[in-house]
Amino acid sequence: MKLRMRWALALCWMAALPTLAAVPTAVVPAAPGAAAALSGPQTARECANCPEIVVVPGGAFRFGATAGDGEADVTTGETPALPVTIAHAFAMTRTEITVAQFGAFVEATQYQSAGDCRVVSGGAWQRFPERSWQDPGFPSPQTDSEPVVCVNVADAKAYAAWLTHETGHTYRLPSEVEWEYAARAGTSTARFFSETGSDERSLLSLACEYANVYDAGAAHDLDLSVPYARCVDGHTYTAPVATYRPNAFDLYDLIGNVREWTEDCYTASHEGRPDDARPWIWAGGCEQRVVRGGSYASRPSHARAAVREAELEGLRQADLGFRLVRDMN
Amino acid sequence: MSFNFLRTTLVAITWALLTPPVFAADPTAPFRDCPDCPEMQRVPAGTFLMGTPGTPAEGDARAESQATVIRIARPFAIGRTEITQHEFRVFLLDSSHEQRGDCVVWDEEKSRFSTDPASSSKEGDNAQLSADLPAFCLSWQDARAYVQWLAKKTGKPYRLPSEAEWEYVARAGAVTLWPWGDAAADGCDFANTYDLNGRERYALGWDAVRCHDGYAEVAPVGALRPNAFGLYDLIGNVAEWVDDCYTDSYVGRPKDGRSWFWSGGCRRHVVRGGSWASPAAQTRSATRTPVDAAFRSQTVGMRVALDLDGRAEGR
């Protein structure tokens, strides 16, 4: 019943929209304001269970923290910022991949994703064999529209491969550059909602309107012993995707909710990386991948567009999910 | 049955008498795979600390200070010396490889290193010099072309050393700043760097190491003392290309002897060891210098590495 309703909704919605093929793929220079023209028709959903995608125009931007950003972490390579050009428009999922979307893939393919997920317990991240994407052990179970968590790089790639097979279009993890470009949506400030400076000390944070971060409520419930955003976002754990306000590219939750896998291998520098949209990966494979955006459990200084975190690619954690990019060619 | 046995025995005895006795080759002895091939030295597997914890910040020392434990799982072979002018010339004459771009050389008149096509060291110029001097004025592409040619020529997996392998053999077990200790001025028996001999001849504009190594400029390979692995001139003489791409962090690099190479390649590679013109800070075992792959300089050359076959392992 519930499923049928969603089907019907999705079909109506698809009929009302022009298909992605009609979307112009011209390179649009990135500028705040130019992005406003992208909302509305430049979105699509390629199958009933597919995530909604949004066209992100090509453009140039500065990848990394702005000079003088007091929150920038000089030990992770987010400084100095690197001028990067994204030559072609690409499409990105409007939200993080949800429990329902990942569930449809698992149901269709009988994909086995092991548990062994790390969840917050007793004020710290601890691994539990029985915790998995189906049950990350939150006090109340995740709803279908919350972002899937406890998925590692292999899980995310298996989902992307399935989506590629289902739609005939290439879905993949975003490169780190694509991710930050999308997260900035034309802004050069630490966060798309223009909160600059270290809000870890400020009395009131703007973050709770735009992102599910480690807020006062989460600090009370999770007790992670790190600074929290001085506001209340209403969610201790994952929030349904698109609960908060979108950025200028009409993308949701790039900051906060769950941290997101990218394709890039991690090293603590930008020196030598490609200065375009390509992922930076080692010929022999990488141990750690770059994880971006912060989560419901990330302190304010880790919920920024430029923050780089590294995780072993096999890690499953209850604040770690993903979104995908769809190539436009 | 018994006839067969007898025949087998006879054949075996005859075979044993006719076959010259096989002496087990000394696995530690240097070898060459052809008369004009570089002389190779087998080095053991081992674990070492790559980098220098707490390196004083001097330019690009950031990665170096993130010292990383590297485990070289298999023995391999490395050139005892830098590739010589003779060895490189054999390659150029035998292949269609063309060296491109000018070479940065010391300009007597301007009293500095510069790119001057008229005085660049071309193949023809090299021919007039001693065949035992190390080859220089070769780009990373040239160095790569040489090892590819050598691999094809010998049918053996010759290649450029990885950065980790290079530092492993340069240290040869030493944990000090230089293979001989923590003072640059103690190294003149081992390394041809910018020393007092060099300063008498060239005013390069930086401090000279305060000892005499006997050479004002590039020296014939193997002229000074070898390190504990029996290898010459890792430090000094000419700086040496390694295979790896350059970034200024060691975080995420392979923890074994493999080269750290980007999918899709890279613009800058790493040069190691410093040269006859290098001040002390550039000649430490752990010092890294990023250089464009196409760059050619009078102070940069190469040595080769070779994967050993399975039979050589485990001894």
Interface residues (C-beta under 8 A of the other chain):
Chain A: G77 C265 Y266 T267 A268 S269 E271 G272 R273 P274 R278 W280 I281 W282 A283 G284 C286 E287 Q288 A310
Chain B: R62 A63 Q66 C245 Y246 T247 D248 S249 Y250 V251 G252 R253 P254 R258 W260 F261 W262 S263 G264 C266 R267 R268 P290
